[in-house]
Amino acid sequence: MDTDAYNFLAERLGLKTDIGRKALTLAVENIKTLDRKQQDYGSQNIARHGQYGVIVRCDDKTARLANLLNKDTAQNESVLDSWLDLANYGIIGALVSLGEWE
């Protein structure tokens, strides 16, 4: 998405703050990542274990974050990547809770 598209969307949503606009940009890019991973992996890995499976994945992600924050560098995953994955797990958990995860 280009800057004009994000600005248009922010206007349509009535976002008033710079943080709201920055969060919108991250959220849209993160949803695009969720969509790509859904295409690669499907939904059965989550559907098989439901909300408890999402909790386990969130726990794994927070443990990785704690580990990454105690290191100077990481080989395979950045702190930002971990935060964004955790945000998507929150969305996935909400979709499972709503009965919308397929």
DSSP file (Angstrom, degrees, kcal/mol; ACC not computed):
  #  RESIDUE AA STRUCTURE BP1 BP2  ACC     N-H-->O    O-->H-N    N-H-->O    O-->H-N    TCO  KAPPA ALPHA  PHI   PSI    X-CA   Y-CA   Z-CA
    1    1 A M              0   0    0      0, 0.0     2,-0.1     0, 0.0    28,-0.0   0.000 360.0 360.0 360.0 138.6    0.0    0.0    0.0
    2    2 A D     >  -     0   0    0      1,-0.1     4,-2.0     4,-0.0     3,-0.4  -0.438 360.0-100.5 -91.1 170.8    1.3    3.4   -0.8
    3    3 A T  H  > S+     0   0    0      1,-0.2     4,-2.7     2,-0.2     5,-0.2   0.867 121.0  55.6 -58.7 -40.2    1.3    6.5    1.5
    4    4 A D  H  > S+     0   0    0      1,-0.2     4,-2.5     2,-0.2    -1,-0.2   0.893 107.0  50.4 -61.1 -39.5   -1.8    8.0   -0.3
    5    5 A A  H  > S+     0   0    0     -3,-0.4     4,-2.6     2,-0.2    -1,-0.2   0.914 111.5  47.5 -66.0 -42.3   -3.8    4.8    0.3
    6    6 A Y  H  X S+     0   0    0     -4,-2.0     4,-2.8     2,-0.2    -2,-0.2   0.919 112.5  49.5 -64.3 -42.1   -2.9    4.8    4.0
    7    7 A N  H  X S+     0   0    0     -4,-2.7     4,-2.3     2,-0.2    -2,-0.2   0.907 111.4  49.5 -62.8 -41.5   -3.8    8.5    4.3
    8    8 A F  H  X S+     0   0    0     -4,-2.5     4,-2.6     2,-0.2    -2,-0.2   0.940 113.0  46.4 -60.7 -47.8   -7.1    7.9    2.5
    9    9 A L  H  X S+     0   0    0     -4,-2.6     4,-2.2     1,-0.2    -2,-0.2   0.912 111.2  51.7 -63.1 -43.0   -7.9    5.0    4.9
   10   10 A A  H  X>S+     0   0    0     -4,-2.8     5,-2.5     1,-0.2     4,-0.7   0.901 111.1  48.5 -60.5 -41.3   -6.9    7.0    8.0
   11   11 A E  H ><5S+     0   0    0     -4,-2.3     3,-0.9     1,-0.2    -2,-0.2   0.935 111.0  49.7 -63.4 -46.2   -9.2    9.8    6.8
   12   12 A R  H 3<5S+     0   0    0     -4,-2.6    -2,-0.2     1,-0.3    -1,-0.2   0.848 112.2  48.3 -62.2 -34.4  -12.1    7.4    6.2
   13   13 A L  H 3<5S-     0   0    0     -4,-2.2    -1,-0.3    -5,-0.2    -2,-0.2   0.580 111.8-122.3 -82.0 -10.2  -11.6    5.8    9.6
   14   14 A G  T <<5 +     0   0    0     -3,-0.9     2,-0.2    -4,-0.7    -3,-0.2   0.780  44.3 175.5  75.5  26.8  -11.5    9.2   11.3
   15   15 A L      < -     0   0    0     -5,-2.5    -1,-0.2    -6,-0.2    -2,-0.0  -0.492  10.1-179.2 -69.3 132.9   -8.0    8.7   12.8
   16   16 A K        +     0   0    0     -2,-0.2     2,-0.3     0, 0.0    -1,-0.1   0.648  52.0  65.8-107.9 -20.5   -6.9   11.9   14.5
   17   17 A T  S  > S-     0   0    0      1,-0.1     4,-1.9     0, 0.0     5,-0.1  -0.710  74.1-126.8-112.0 157.1   -3.4   11.1   15.9
   18   18 A D  H  > S+     0   0    0     -2,-0.3     4,-2.7     1,-0.2     5,-0.2   0.886 114.1  54.0 -62.5 -38.6   -0.1   10.3   14.4
   19   19 A I  H  > S+     0   0    0      1,-0.2     4,-3.0     2,-0.2     5,-0.2   0.911 105.9  52.5 -63.5 -41.4    0.1    7.2   16.6
   20   20 A G  H  > S+     0   0    0      1,-0.2     4,-2.0     2,-0.2    -1,-0.2   0.903 111.9  46.2 -59.3 -41.1   -3.3    6.1   15.2
   21   21 A R  H  X S+     0   0    0     -4,-1.9     4,-2.0     2,-0.2    -2,-0.2   0.893 113.3  48.2 -69.5 -40.4   -2.0    6.5   11.6
   22   22 A K  H  X S+     0   0    0     -4,-2.7     4,-2.3     2,-0.2    -2,-0.2   0.914 111.8  50.1 -65.2 -41.9    1.3    4.7   12.4
   23   23 A A  H  X S+     0   0    0     -4,-3.0     4,-3.0     1,-0.2    -2,-0.2   0.887 107.4  54.9 -63.7 -38.4   -0.6    1.9   14.1
   24   24 A L  H  X S+     0   0    0     -4,-2.0     4,-2.7    -5,-0.2     5,-0.2   0.925 107.6  49.5 -59.1 -45.3   -2.9    1.6   11.0
   25   25 A T  H  X S+     0   0    0     -4,-2.0     4,-2.2     1,-0.2     5,-0.2   0.939 114.1  44.4 -61.0 -47.9    0.1    1.2    8.8
   26   26 A L  H  X S+     0   0    0     -4,-2.3     4,-2.6     1,-0.2    -2,-0.2   0.916 113.3  51.8 -62.0 -42.5    1.6   -1.5   11.0
   27   27 A A  H  X S+     0   0    0     -4,-3.0     4,-2.5     2,-0.2    -2,-0.2   0.921 110.5  46.9 -62.9 -44.5   -1.8   -3.2   11.3
   28   28 A V  H  X S+     0   0    0     -4,-2.7     4,-2.0     2,-0.2    -1,-0.2   0.938 114.3  46.7 -64.1 -46.1   -2.4   -3.4    7.6
   29   29 A E  H  X S+     0   0    0     -4,-2.2     4,-1.7    -5,-0.2    -1,-0.2   0.885 112.7  51.5 -62.9 -37.2    1.1   -4.7    6.9
   30   30 A N  H  X S+     0   0    0     -4,-2.6     4,-2.5     2,-0.2    -1,-0.2   0.887 107.6  51.2 -67.5 -38.9    0.6   -7.2    9.7
   31   31 A I  H  X S+     0   0    0     -4,-2.5     4,-2.5     2,-0.2    -1,-0.2   0.869 106.9  54.6 -65.7 -35.3   -2.7   -8.4    8.3
   32   32 A K  H  X S+     0   0    0     -4,-2.0     4,-2.2     2,-0.2    -1,-0.2   0.896 108.8  48.6 -63.2 -38.7   -1.0   -8.9    4.9
   33   33 A T  H  X S+     0   0    0     -4,-1.7     4,-2.6     2,-0.2     5,-0.2   0.927 109.9  51.6 -64.5 -45.1    1.6  -11.1    6.7
   34   34 A L  H  X S+     0   0    0     -4,-2.5     4,-2.4     1,-0.2    -2,-0.2   0.912 110.1  50.2 -57.0 -43.3   -1.2  -13.1    8.4
   35   35 A D  H  X S+     0   0    0     -4,-2.5     4,-2.0     2,-0.2    -1,-0.2   0.908 110.1  48.9 -64.0 -42.8   -2.9  -13.6    5.0
   36   36 A R  H  X S+     0   0    0     -4,-2.2     4,-1.9     1,-0.2    -2,-0.2   0.920 113.0  47.4 -62.9 -42.8    0.4  -14.8    3.4
   37   37 A K  H  X S+     0   0    0     -4,-2.6     4,-3.3     1,-0.2     5,-0.5   0.875 108.8  54.8 -67.2 -36.0    1.0  -17.2    6.3
   38   38 A Q  H  X S+     0   0    0     -4,-2.4     4,-2.2    -5,-0.2    -1,-0.2   0.903 108.3  49.4 -61.5 -40.6   -2.6  -18.4    6.0
   39   39 A Q  H  < S+     0   0    0     -4,-2.0    -2,-0.2     1,-0.2    -1,-0.2   0.885 117.0  41.8 -64.8 -38.6   -2.0  -19.2    2.4
   40   40 A D  H  < S+     0   0    0     -4,-1.9    -2,-0.2    -5,-0.1    -1,-0.2   0.913 131.8  18.8 -74.0 -44.1    1.2  -21.1    3.2
   41   41 A Y  H  < S-     0   0    0     -4,-3.3     4,-0.3     1,-0.2     3,-0.3   0.638  90.6-145.8-108.6 -17.9    0.0  -23.0    6.3
   42   42 A G     <  -     0   0    0     -4,-2.2    -1,-0.2    -5,-0.5     4,-0.1  -0.278  34.2 -78.5  75.4-169.4   -3.7  -23.1    6.3
   43   43 A S  S >> S+     0   0    0     59,-0.2     4,-3.0     1,-0.1     3,-1.0   0.503 102.1  91.2-110.7  -6.9   -5.9  -22.9    9.4
   44   44 A Q  H 3> S+     0   0    0     -3,-0.3     4,-2.4     1,-0.3     5,-0.2   0.814  77.9  64.1 -66.0 -30.3   -5.7  -26.5   10.8
   45   45 A N  H 34 S+     0   0    0     -4,-0.3     4,-0.3     1,-0.2    -1,-0.3   0.831 116.4  31.1 -63.8 -28.8   -2.7  -25.9   13.0
   46   46 A I  H X> S+     0   0    0     -3,-1.0     4,-1.8     2,-0.1     3,-1.3   0.867 117.2  55.3 -89.4 -46.4   -4.8  -23.4   15.0
   47   47 A A  H 3< S+     0   0    0     -4,-3.0    -2,-0.2     1,-0.3    -3,-0.2   0.817  98.8  64.1 -58.7 -31.9   -8.2  -25.1   14.5
   48   48 A R  T 3< S+     0   0    0     -4,-2.4    -1,-0.3    -5,-0.2    -2,-0.1   0.826 119.6  21.0 -62.5 -32.2   -6.9  -28.4   15.9
   49   49 A H  T X> S-     0   0    0     -3,-1.3     4,-1.1    -4,-0.3     3,-0.7   0.446  92.6-161.1-120.4  -2.6   -6.2  -26.9   19.3
   50   50 A G  H >X  -     0   0    0     -4,-1.8     4,-1.5     1,-0.2     3,-0.6  -0.126  63.2 -14.4  60.1-148.7   -8.5  -23.8   19.4
   51   51 A Q  H 3> S+     0   0    0      1,-0.2     4,-2.2     2,-0.2    -1,-0.2   0.822 135.0  58.5 -60.9 -33.3   -7.9  -21.0   21.9
   52   52 A Y  H <> S+     0   0    0     -3,-0.7     4,-2.1     1,-0.2    -1,-0.2   0.882 103.9  52.3 -65.3 -36.3   -5.6  -23.1   24.0
   53   53 A G  H <X S+     0   0    0     -4,-1.1     4,-2.2    -3,-0.6    -1,-0.2   0.881 108.4  50.6 -64.5 -38.0   -3.3  -23.6   21.0
   54   54 A V  H  X S+     0   0    0     -4,-1.5     4,-2.6     2,-0.2    -2,-0.2   0.898 107.9  53.6 -66.1 -40.0   -3.2  -19.8   20.5
   55   55 A I  H  X S+     0   0    0     -4,-2.2     4,-2.5     2,-0.2    -2,-0.2   0.921 108.4  49.7 -60.0 -43.6   -2.3  -19.3   24.1
   56   56 A V  H  X S+     0   0    0     -4,-2.1     4,-2.6     2,-0.2    -1,-0.2   0.923 111.1  48.8 -61.5 -44.1    0.6  -21.7   23.7
   57   57 A R  H  X S+     0   0    0     -4,-2.2     4,-2.3     1,-0.2    -1,-0.2   0.892 111.2  50.1 -64.4 -38.6    1.8  -19.9   20.6
   58   58 A C  H  X S+     0   0    0     -4,-2.6     4,-2.6     2,-0.2    -1,-0.2   0.900 110.2  50.6 -64.0 -40.3    1.5  -16.5   22.5
   59   59 A D  H  X S+     0   0    0     -4,-2.5     4,-2.2     2,-0.2    -2,-0.2   0.917 110.0  49.7 -64.0 -43.3    3.5  -18.0   25.3
   60   60 A D  H  X S+     0   0    0     -4,-2.6     4,-2.2     1,-0.2    -2,-0.2   0.920 112.2  48.9 -57.8 -43.9    6.2  -19.2   22.9
   61   61 A K  H  X S+     0   0    0     -4,-2.3     4,-2.4     1,-0.2    -2,-0.2   0.895 110.5  48.6 -67.7 -40.8    6.3  -15.7   21.4
   62   62 A T  H  X S+     0   0    0     -4,-2.6     4,-2.4     2,-0.2    -1,-0.2   0.870 110.5  52.1 -68.8 -33.9    6.6  -13.9   24.7
   63   63 A A  H  X S+     0   0    0     -4,-2.2     4,-2.2     2,-0.2    -2,-0.2   0.910 110.3  48.7 -65.3 -41.0    9.4  -16.3   25.8
   64   64 A R  H  X S+     0   0    0     -4,-2.2     4,-3.1     2,-0.2    -2,-0.2   0.907 110.0  52.3 -63.3 -41.3   11.2  -15.5   22.5
   65   65 A L  H  X S+     0   0    0     -4,-2.4     4,-2.7     2,-0.2    -2,-0.2   0.940 108.9  48.8 -60.3 -47.4   10.7  -11.8   23.1
   66   66 A A  H  X S+     0   0    0     -4,-2.4     4,-0.8     1,-0.2    -1,-0.2   0.912 113.8  47.4 -58.8 -42.2   12.2  -12.0   26.6
   67   67 A N  H >< S+     0   0    0     -4,-2.2     3,-0.7     1,-0.2    -2,-0.2   0.924 112.4  48.7 -64.8 -45.0   15.1  -14.0   25.2
   68   68 A L  H >< S+     0   0    0     -4,-3.1     3,-1.6     1,-0.2    -2,-0.2   0.872 106.2  56.8 -63.6 -37.7   15.7  -11.5   22.3
   69   69 A L  H 3< S+     0   0    0     -4,-2.7    -1,-0.2     1,-0.3    -2,-0.2   0.723 104.4  53.9 -68.2 -19.7   15.5   -8.5   24.6
   70   70 A N  T << S+     0   0    0     -4,-0.8     2,-0.3    -3,-0.7    -1,-0.3   0.398 103.7  69.5 -92.6   2.0   18.4  -10.0   26.6
   71   71 A K  S <  S-     0   0    0     -3,-1.6     3,-0.1    -4,-0.2     0, 0.0  -0.808  74.8-136.5-116.6 158.9   20.6  -10.4   23.5
   72   72 A D  S    S+     0   0    0     -2,-0.3     2,-0.3     1,-0.2    -1,-0.1   0.862  88.4   6.8 -78.8 -38.0   22.3   -7.8   21.4
   73   73 A T        -     0   0    0      5,-0.0     2,-0.4     0, 0.0    -1,-0.2  -0.953  63.7-144.2-141.9 159.9   21.3   -9.5   18.1
   74   74 A A        -     0   0    0     -2,-0.3     5,-0.0     1,-0.1     4,-0.0  -0.946   7.6-148.2-125.0 149.4   19.2  -12.3   16.9
   75   75 A Q  S    S+     0   0    0     -2,-0.4    -1,-0.1     1,-0.1     3,-0.1   0.879  89.6  13.1 -82.4 -40.0   19.9  -14.7   14.0
   76   76 A N  S    S+     0   0    0      1,-0.3     2,-0.3     2,-0.0    -1,-0.1   0.569 122.4  32.9-121.6 -11.9   16.5  -15.5   12.7
   77   77 A E        -     0   0    0      4,-0.0    -1,-0.3    -9,-0.0     2,-0.1  -0.979  64.0-139.6-152.7 133.9   13.9  -13.2   14.2
   78   78 A S     >  -     0   0    0     -2,-0.3     4,-2.0     1,-0.1     5,-0.1  -0.454  29.1-113.4 -87.9 165.1   13.8   -9.6   15.2
   79   79 A V  H  > S+     0   0    0      2,-0.2     4,-2.3     1,-0.2     5,-0.2   0.917 120.0  52.9 -59.7 -43.8   12.1   -8.1   18.3
   80   80 A L  H  > S+     0   0    0      1,-0.2     4,-2.6     2,-0.2     5,-0.2   0.924 106.1  52.3 -60.1 -45.1    9.8   -6.3   15.9
   81   81 A D  H  > S+     0   0    0      1,-0.2     4,-2.5     2,-0.2    -1,-0.2   0.905 109.5  50.4 -56.7 -41.6    8.9   -9.5   14.1
   82   82 A S  H  X S+     0   0    0     -4,-2.0     4,-2.3     2,-0.2    -1,-0.2   0.913 110.2  48.6 -65.2 -42.7    8.0  -11.1   17.4
   83   83 A W  H  X S+     0   0    0     -4,-2.3     4,-2.2     2,-0.2    -2,-0.2   0.921 112.7  48.4 -62.5 -42.8    5.8   -8.2   18.5
   84   84 A L  H  X S+     0   0    0     -4,-2.6     4,-2.1     2,-0.2    -2,-0.2   0.895 110.9  50.2 -66.6 -39.5    4.0   -8.3   15.2
   85   85 A D  H  X S+     0   0    0     -4,-2.5     4,-2.3    -5,-0.2    -1,-0.2   0.916 109.4  52.0 -62.0 -42.1    3.5  -12.0   15.3
   86   86 A L  H  X S+     0   0    0     -4,-2.3     4,-1.8     1,-0.2    -2,-0.2   0.894 107.3  52.8 -61.9 -40.2    2.1  -11.7   18.8
   87   87 A A  H  X S+     0   0    0     -4,-2.2     4,-1.7     1,-0.2    -1,-0.2   0.920 109.6  48.9 -60.6 -43.1   -0.4   -9.0   17.6
   88   88 A N  H  X S+     0   0    0     -4,-2.1     4,-2.9     1,-0.2    -2,-0.2   0.871 106.3  55.7 -66.8 -35.5   -1.5  -11.4   14.9
   89   89 A Y  H  X S+     0   0    0     -4,-2.3     4,-2.9     1,-0.2    -1,-0.2   0.873 105.1  54.1 -63.7 -33.8   -2.0  -14.2   17.4
   90   90 A G  H  X S+     0   0    0     -4,-1.8     4,-2.0     2,-0.2    -1,-0.2   0.915 110.4  45.7 -62.4 -42.5   -4.2  -11.9   19.3
   91   91 A I  H  X S+     0   0    0     -4,-1.7     4,-2.6     2,-0.2    -2,-0.2   0.918 112.8  50.1 -65.8 -43.8   -6.3  -11.4   16.2
   92   92 A I  H  X S+     0   0    0     -4,-2.9     4,-2.6     1,-0.2    -2,-0.2   0.926 109.6  51.6 -60.5 -44.7   -6.3  -15.1   15.5
   93   93 A G  H  X S+     0   0    0     -4,-2.9     4,-2.6     1,-0.2    -1,-0.2   0.900 110.1  49.2 -58.9 -41.1   -7.4  -15.8   19.1
   94   94 A A  H  X S+     0   0    0     -4,-2.0     4,-2.2     2,-0.2    -1,-0.2   0.911 110.5  50.3 -64.9 -41.8  -10.3  -13.3   18.7
   95   95 A L  H  <>S+     0   0    0     -4,-2.6     5,-2.9     2,-0.2     6,-0.9   0.901 111.8  48.0 -62.7 -40.5  -11.3  -15.0   15.4
   96   96 A V  H ><5S+     0   0    0     -4,-2.6     3,-1.4     4,-0.2    -2,-0.2   0.936 111.3  50.7 -63.3 -45.6  -11.3  -18.4   17.1
   97   97 A S  H 3<5S+     0   0    0     -4,-2.6    -2,-0.2     1,-0.3    -1,-0.2   0.852 110.3  49.6 -60.8 -35.8  -13.3  -17.0   20.0
   98   98 A L  T 3<5S-     0   0    0     -4,-2.2    -1,-0.3    -5,-0.2    -2,-0.2   0.500 115.1-116.6 -80.4  -4.0  -15.9  -15.5   17.6
   99   99 A G  T < 5S+     0   0    0     -3,-1.4    -3,-0.2    -4,-0.4    -2,-0.1   0.721  85.5 116.0  74.7  21.1  -16.2  -18.8   15.7
  100  100 A E      < +     0   0    0     -5,-2.9     2,-0.5    -6,-0.2    -4,-0.2   0.485  36.5 107.8-100.5  -5.6  -14.8  -17.2   12.6
  101  101 A W              0   0    0     -6,-0.9   -58,-0.0     1,-0.2    -9,-0.0  -0.632 360.0 360.0 -79.0 123.9  -11.6  -19.2   12.2
  102  102 A E              0   0    0     -2,-0.5   -59,-0.2   -60,-0.0    -1,-0.2   0.357 360.0 360.0-121.6 360.0  -11.9  -21.6    9.3
